[in-house]
Amino acid sequence: MERLAFELESAGPPAPRAPPVVVGVVASGNLEVLVEPAELDGRCRVEIATSAHGFGEIWDAVLRDFAARNAVAGLALSVNDAGATPAVVSLRLDQAVEEYLGQRP
């Protein structure tokens, strides 16, 4: 299991505080994402546990694109990955934040 951690700048105001959200499932070619509020001064933290070693640069590119498209400042994301492709990763991250932001605090 490889563990990666990223802190990313994010556009827009900090995300509102809401209850944590989990989307996805840890299965072959898929991943699970937990989103929860965090005190991060305009940044987003992403911690990843993945079965696929050596893909840190790809994770970095996918996450930077994600943070540029979404106002995720003040959020902590935990990802449990079972070898998902970058397209699936991007889809799950977007899904998780959309569900988190759609909640009524």
Buried (B, 14 or more C-beta within 10 A) or exposed (E): EBEBEBBBEBEEEBBEEBEEBBBBEBEEEBBBBBBBBBEBEEBBBBBBBBBBEEBEEEBBEBBEEBBEBBBBBBBBBBBBBBBBBEEBBBBBBBBBBEBBBEEEE
